[in-house]
């Protein structure tokens, strides 16, 4: 922990040469970026709400296919007349956040860009593409492989019982798996920022890989919808691969290496 603090202090002192902003200027800039991000989220919500039935149709496909495979009734249930309305609001908000995420991320980048060197600001395009791409890759992986496989396992495990599937509970399970995998696929982006500011480096990540493996399996156990070890390993495997990729990312963007590269040039 002390090592991380020292690195963070070194990163701050290293950037002291950059053009500074007063506290009020930082707060004003933050307020402006937050307002713009909020506008994007509201617009994303209304666009998603206009497509809420189609969005839920995609969400419903995995459970319908799983029920059909096990020769079970495909009609989902609700307990309260307002459940359907609340459900559409929830999925519209989630989908709206995803639609607005590139624009929100751009505002985040614009807020932190004054603290970057001029040559570092060219990372904005790779940052945007990789952030959105990794999230979509995680969501796609969950939607097409992990979630259907988990449902099939659960229905096989519970074959002696009659399912009464409630729409809100199913939606919560769907969002936990899909969003959970989408967010965990962002690990290289998180490491990139930590390494960019000199807080971690490839050597530190490689040295502590055994702790990373433990944390990854704990996270996989939390977001895995089934109790079997196999499904947990399916969740954990891509996260382990992403951690190894993150080590390479940390090596590429760490300030010490970029300084050596700039000096050689």
C-alpha angles and dihedrals in degrees: 000000000000089000091055092049091051091051092049091051091048090051091051093049091046090058095047088101091064119100106276133220128210121245091255091050090051091049092048091049091048091050091051093050093046092051092050092047090050091052091052090050092051092049090047090052094053092047090050093046089056087059098036096120092050091046092051089048089062091045091051097051098083094052093043092052091046092050091048092050090054093043094243131141110277098206113111121213142222133198103203127044090231093054094091093051092048090048093055090048091051096049091043090054092048093046090044090055090052092048092048095042097095090054093044090049089051090055089050090051092049090052095053097036095087087065093056131084116252094253090051093059090074087075091078095092096046088044093054095043096045095045095051093036095052092048092050090046091054092046091048091049090052096044098048103034119008101042098044090046091050092050092049090051093048095050090048091049092048096042092127092062135068112241121230101184117194117209097229094048091048091049092050090052092048093049092046092056100038099040091038092057092041091054095044089054087064091073094108090054092052091048090047091059093045090050094042090061093042096248095124134013137195092263092054092049093048093047092053097041093120091059090046091054090052093049092046092054091047090053091046090051090052098050097036108106094205130061097227122109093226094063090045089054090050088056094043099047098070090044090055090050090049090050090055089048088050090058089058091046091051090052092050099049103033111124094234092058093043090051091052090048092049091048092051090051 
